[in-house]
Amino acid sequence: MPTGIILAVGNNHLITTDTGNAIARRLRVFETALVSNSRIPLLSRVSCNTWNGPLSLELSGIFHWVLDCNFADVENYMVRTYGYVPSFKDSFSLILSNINSVYK
């Protein structure tokens, strides 16, 4: 059976008419309190091996951090997000109310 992760990034909460709750069970939302009005790219690809932007200087450290994570930590972040990262649990009921009309 194929496995994988779909990453959707947006400025608004996801809204769907899924009444089976399949999306809500699999959804992980990473909200931010800080929103910038400027639209300066943090990372842009210049060529096959070259990236520009403020975040480009941090890529090596980010990749090393990800690759050094043990499997149990990665699994907990992805599968048990709201238990492993309690701050994300605070917004989960709001997210459910937007996703599934059963919760409204």
Protein Blocks (a to p, Z undefined) as FASTA:
>chain_A
ZZdddddddfbdcddfbfnlmmmmmpccdddfbdcfbfcdfbdcfblmlcedjklmmmmm
mmmmmmmpcfklmmmmmmmmmmmmmmlmmmmmmmmmmmpmklZZ
